[in-house]
């Protein structure tokens, strides 16, 4: 699901890494391989279809949990999001097969249950009602619940969807944390005008050197991303933060935001930087490996 960085994790008894849209697709793939190994095979270069009499052994509750995560992570298979892999589609088809087979009397299987079709054609199998209606309903419900952050404090928003890395830098660890928040900077300012104190408090509690806050939200202009960099108050932290910005800027197209209350609050704070991210394709999953290159 992410770039393989397991060399930093020491001895592992197991790992399963593929370039897919959702980690839950990998989990589903493992479950299907264990529970239906007589008929199921992981996607390699062709789609594998269930046999006509296939009955999934995964409970309805677990199937819904897996599907919810897969749909959220892939943007409900939105082609413009560019987050969907063939394995995401295949495991979803197997999870929904009971509904698909009840809705479609036509046999989509080929000999040996192998389908020689491409991803766009395979997605069409998941685009017929009531499957599409179910997908949209579940996706919209989870999206709405996920986006409801009205009761969260700034501290809770920072740790709600947070990942952290430790890098070797001049003989010591350099900590980078990235928090993803589904709202704009202006929304955060409505909750708390002294964000600087919240960010610094979070940095101290997590004992990191730089905190990146990636906001994402929709408005009348469409989908938007903003990026805040806040370093701890040391020369090493500030210098490396500037190097990270320099490395990211031409790739994700960072444009400084100056006409903003946050900028005014931080005008005399040299360790805070606020940008609008113009290349919207770069999520945290794609940005973190670029930052890692800075410390190699």
N, C-alpha and C positions, 0 to 999 in steps of 0.2 A: 504493500500500500504506500510505503514511503521509500526513499532512497536508503539503501543498506548502510547503516551506521553502527552495526552491531559490534564492530571492532572496539568500540568504546565501552561495551557492556560486560566485558570479561567473558568467562566461560558460560556458554549457553547449552542447555540440553536439547533445545529444539528451536528452530526458526523457520518461518515460511514467508517469503517475501516475493511479491509480484507487483507489477505496475498496474494496479486496478483502481477503480474509483472508490471503493469502500472496503475497509478492513473486514466488515461483516460478510462480504462476498467470499473472502478467504476462509472465514469461520464456517460459512455454509458449505463451501467446497469440501472442507475437512469432514464436516458432519456427514454429508452425502457420501463421501468416499468410505466412511466407516459403517454407515447404516444401510447403504445400498450398493456395496462394492460389486455386486453381481451384475448391475446394469449401468451404474454411473461411472463416468470417467471425467477427469478434469479437462477443461478446454485446452487444446494445444494449437491446432491449425484448422480444426473443424468443430462445429457445434454438435453436441451429443444430445439427442432427444430421449425422453422417457419412453418406455414401452407403453402400449395402449392401456394395459391393465395396471399401470404404476399407481401405487398408493403410498404417499409420503409418510414415513414413520415419525417425522418431526411434529410435535403437538401444534395445534392452531395458535396457541399463545406465543410459542417460541418463533413460529413462522412469521407472525406479525411483528415481533420485535426485530427480527433479522431484516424483514422487508422495510420496516420504517427507517432503519439506519442506512440501508442500501439506497433507498429513494432520496433521502436527505443528502447523502454524500455525493450522489451523482446528479443532483438537481432534477430528480424524476426523469433521468435519461435525456435531459435537454441537450441536443447536439451542439448548441452554441456554448455550453459550459465546458465542453471538451473534457469530461471527467469519466466517461463511460468506457469500460473495456468489454471485450467479448465475454469474459468470465462473469462480470456483473450481470449481463443479460442472461447467460445460460443458467446461473443458479436461481435467478428470479423466475425464470420459466419453470424450473423444476419445483420451486416453492408454490407456484400458482397453478401447477398442472391440473389439479382437481377441478378448479374453476374453468380453466381453459378447455379441458376435454369435455366438460359438461356443456360448454357454450359452442363447441365446434365439433361436429360429427365427422368432419373431414380428417383424414389421417395425414398429418404433416411429416410423419416419420419416413425416412428412407431406409433402405436395407441396412441392417446392423445399427439402426438408430443413429446414423451419422448424417448430418445435414450439410450439404455443400452450398451454403448460402452465406452472404456477407452480413456484417453487423446491421446495416440499414434494413435489410430484408428481414433479419431476425427480429429487430425491434418492432416491425409491423405486426408480428405475431402477438406482441404485448399491447398493441394499440387498438385492439377491437374491444368494444363494450361486451360484457360489463367489466372486463379487466382494466381498461383505461379508466373507467369511472371509479373503480376501487382504488387504483393507483393514485389518481388525482385526489380522491377523498382522504386517503391516508396521508399523502404528502402534504396537502393543505392543512390538515389537522396538526401534524407534527411541526410543520413550519410555523404555524400560529403560536403553538405552545412554546416552541424554541425561541421565538422572537419576543415573547412577553417578558421583558426584563424590568418592568415598572417597579417591582418591589425589591430589586437588588440594590445594595449599596455599591459604591465605587470599588471598594475592596473585593466584594463578592463578584462583581463583573470582571475584575482582573483575574481572579482565580477560577472563574466559571469554565473557561475554555483556554487553558494555559499549558504551555510546554516549555521545557527548560533544557539547556545544553551547557556543559562545562568543557572548556577548551584549555589546552596547555598554552600558556603565554608567558614567555620570559621566566620560566621556572615556577610559575604559580598558575592556579586555575583562574580562568576568566569566564564568568557566568553570564549567559544571555538568556533572557526570558521573553517569550512572545505570547501576548494575550490577544485573542480575537474577540471582538465585541460587535454585536449586530446593531449598531446605532452610529450616529454621527457624533463628532466632537461637540457640536452645539447641544445635542441631547445630554451628553455627559455634564456639560456646564450648567444645564438646567437643574441637574441633580445636586451638583456640588461646584461652587465657584472656585474653590481653592484646590484644583486638581493636582497642582504641584506637590502639595503636602501628601496627598494620597499616593501619588506615584513614588515619591521618595520613601514613604513608609513601607510600601510594598517591596521596593528594592532592598531595604534594610532587613525586612523579615525574611526574604528569600535569599539574602546574602549573594546577590548577583551584581554584576557591573553595569549592565545596560538592560533596560526594559523597552521592548517594542510593543506598542499598542496598535493593532491593525483593526480599524473600524470598517464596516461594510454595511451599506444601507441602500434603499431605493428612494428616489424622490421624483419630481416631475421630469428630471433629465435622464432618468433611468437608474442603472446600477452604479454605485460609487464606492470607492475605497479611499481611506485616509490612513496616514501612517505617522505615528508619534514616536520619536526616539527620546528616551530620558536616561541619561547616564548617572552613575553615582559620582560623588564629588571628589574624584581623584583624577590626576592628570592622565594616568594610564587609561582609565575608563573613558574619559572624554576623547583622547587621541584615537582609541580603537573604535569608538562610536562614529567618529568622523570618517575613519577609513571604511567602515561598514557602509555608511551612507554613500561614500564615493564609489564603492563597488556596486551597490544596488542601483544607484541613480540612473545610469544609462540603460540598464536592463529593464527596470520596471517603470522608468520614466517618472521620476519624482519632481513635482513642481512645488516650490515653497508656498505656503499659505501665510500671508501676512495680515490680511484684513480680517482678523478674527479675535474674539475676546481672549481665547487661549493664548494667542501670540502676544496680546497686550499684557496679560498677566505674567508671561514669561519673558518679556522684553529685556529684562535685566538678568535673566537666568541663562547663562551660556551653555548649560548642559541639556537643554530641551530644544527639539527641532520638530516642526510640524509640516507635513507635506500632503499634497493630493497625489494619489497614485494613478497615473494615466493608463498604464498597461494593466488592465483589470484581470488578465489571465493568471497573474501571479498571486496565489494564495500562500498561506504560511508553509504548506507542504513543499512549494516550489522555491520559496525564499530561503528557508532554513539551510538547504544544501549550499546555496551561494554564500551565505554567511560563514558556513563551515570552511569554505575554501580560504577565507581570510586568515585562518589560524593553522593552515597546513604548511 
